[in-house]
Amino acid sequence: MTLTIELRGVELHGRHGVEEQERRAGQRFLFDVWLDAPDDAARSDRIEDAVDYRDVAAVVRRVSDGRAFHLLETLATAVADELLVAFALERVRVRVRKPDVELGVPVEYSAVSVERTSTR
């Protein structure tokens, strides 16, 4: 059996974007993460057997803070890849939303989603 863990709306300030001003001033980014993990935690009810949500949020922050990405595509992929390395996961899906995007017309947000599957 597989469990899906969800963290939605992890809000971080990042210096990502194509425009120099975006990278200089920074802006809000929202990360939605879905993690497919073995059901060990459900069977044992022990945090030691689980994916600790605090650690997931820390990985997202570390990747986002680690460098200024030009593309949401690259940022989302880097987060997904790092989550697969950090945890015993079967699959991970990451969506990065940019709610304060300026495109010349009103939009709620721009977003990119990426899904990765473990090769373990």
Secondary structure, DSSP 8 states (H G I E B T S, - for coil): -EEEEEEEEEEEEE--SSSHHHHHH-EEEEEEEEEEEETHHHHH--GGGS--HHHHHHHHHHHHHH---S-HHHHHHHHHHHHHHHS--SEEEEEEEETT---SS--S-EEEEEEEE---
